Amino acid sequence: MQLTQISNPDPSQSLAYRVARLVYAETGASSLHVAEALTSMIANRARGTGVEIESLIVNSELFTALNPDSVFHSRLSVKPSNRGFQMCLRVARRMLMGTLPDCCFGATKFHHTDSIPDWATALGYIDDVDGILFYL
C-alpha cells in the first residue's frame, strides 16, 4: 500500500484571496456596496474581454493599487484577519461561484474620483459608489 501526502494549499494564494486583496486595496472596504460593485466590474471585464480573471487582476493600468507609488498600494498587504478584507473575500467567493449579481450596471472600467484618467474624459460614468466611478 502506497500513501500519498495531501497538503493543504496556502489559501492566501487562491484566486479568491488575490481578488479580495485587490478589491480591499482599491476600496478600503468602505462599504459592502462598493466591494460588490468593484468585484462585479472585474467579472464584467473578464466576460467582456475574454481575459481570465487571473490575468485581469494583475493589470496595473486598470488597478492603480498595483502601482507601488499609489496611495492605495499599502492596502495590498492587509492581514487576512481584517474584517474589511473578510467581507471582500466573501464577495470575491460569491463572484467566482457565479452568485454575485451585477452590482455596477455592466461597467467594465472604473477610477477613483480623486483623479480622472484620459480615457474617462470622453465618457459619462454610469455609477458612483463611495468615491469610485464606473464606466461601460
HUUR-V931868 format. One record per run of one state. SS is the DSSP state (a for helix, b for strand, c for the rest). FROM is the first residue (numbers start at 1). TO is the last residue. If there is no record, write none. Layout:
ss	from	to
SS	FROM	TO
SS	FROM	TO
This chain:
ss	from	to
c	1	10
a	11	13
c	14	14
a	15	27
c	28	31
a	32	49
c	50	52
a	53	56
c	57	63
a	64	66
c	67	72
a	73	77
c	78	82
a	83	97
c	98	108
b	109	112
c	113	117
a	118	122
c	123	126
b	127	129
c	130	131
b	132	135
c	136	136
